[in-house]
Amino acid sequence: PLRAFLHGLWVFMGAWSTGGFAPQSYNTMWYHCHRHDFTSHNVYRGLAGFFLAFDDLDSGDEKDSNPSALRLPSGYGKYDVPMVFQDPLFDTTGQFTFDPFNTDGHIGDKFAANGAIQPFLNVERRRYRFRFLIGSISRVWQLHLSQADPKTDKPVKDLAWTTIANDGNLLPKAVSMPNLLISPATRKDVVIDFSQFKKGNVLYIENRMEQVNGRGPTGTILPAGSGRVLKIIVGDLPAQPDSSLPVPVGRTLRPAPPVPASSAKFTGTRRNFKFDRNNGQWTINGIPVDTSKPSFTIPKNGGPEIWTISGSGGWWHPIHIHFEEGIILTRDGKPTPFADELNVRKDVFLLRGSETIEIYYQGFRDFTGHYVMHCHNTVHEDHAMMFGWSIV
């Protein structure tokens, strides 16, 4: 856990250097146990936590007098609410259980928010910031926000998310999303303005993505009312006036970093990684992890690179690349279809089945040392879908 925490701290510190990027900073981060062969076991049992960082733009103070501050909803756990979603599994006696011999992945039978099953949250009629983290081992979620009839508890209508951050980085502009596709280890921040609702209104955060095994979602999106994760009950006006600023769609947040106009014309270093399964063994480029040596080295400040990651066999893999963040250039040769992935730095990249993703790195800055890339379906990681690399 200490090593994972220090990794997060190093990434945060490294994000302050410009290195050709517009100045950036991580904001919503997390850390977890990374013990080799037992990551999935230990994270599933709770060895994980949030780590939030602030700067002059995302200052954590909605009353900030600095004119550059975004004045987002603040107050840890009050109006700025970190929330981790998981899917625990229970046996016939009601005991928390985990099958260490299932190398495909873990799928639970309940949904939990911050460790609680079917919780509720009372909110005031004002703006809130939610920082969502998927702490699941293998499940990919599609989050929906629905308003329910307070008398019948049945869905009345779906609502859009105002999304402001992806993987800890503020987006260039706030975007409206009908749902949030979010995989293990991914973070997404949203702002919800509850002043538009009446006292007693009820909303639900739901996961409507059907998934029955570790391969990935079935492709079926379940109907409204399915997969309820969190009940939200709207209460009175806030005791203090809401001093956070509105976050309308299109509001500028953090400037977008520069990327190549065309990946086809890129002349820097390229690297290719195939996430595969060979004879029942999870591999990258046909090789299981070798912890005795790095797979390759990168010179510090050695210039930009494009990493291409691809999947196979229909398996979904959330790929976590440690230390440095990249920007998605293409998904299967086209711009990403997800508005909250455009021109934003990320560290987790969801391979949906056999697709291919191009990721742009400006350079590897600030620190030398040893790092890893791995599938964050941590069952896959524990069974060797990982490799080490070094900055020298």
PyMOL commands that set and color helices and strands:
alter all, ss='L'
color gray80, all
select helices_A, chain A and resi 2-14+39-44+194-196+263-265+339-341+378-382
alter helices_A, ss='H'
color red, helices_A
select strands_A, chain A and resi 28-32+48-52+80-86+89-90+96-97+112-113+116-117+120-123+127-134+141-148+155-159+161-166+169-177+180-182+187-193+202-207+228-234+269-278+281-284+297-298+305-310+317-321+326-331+345-346+348-351+356-361+369-375+386-391
alter strands_A, ss='S'
color yellow, strands_A
deselect
rebuild
show_as cartoon
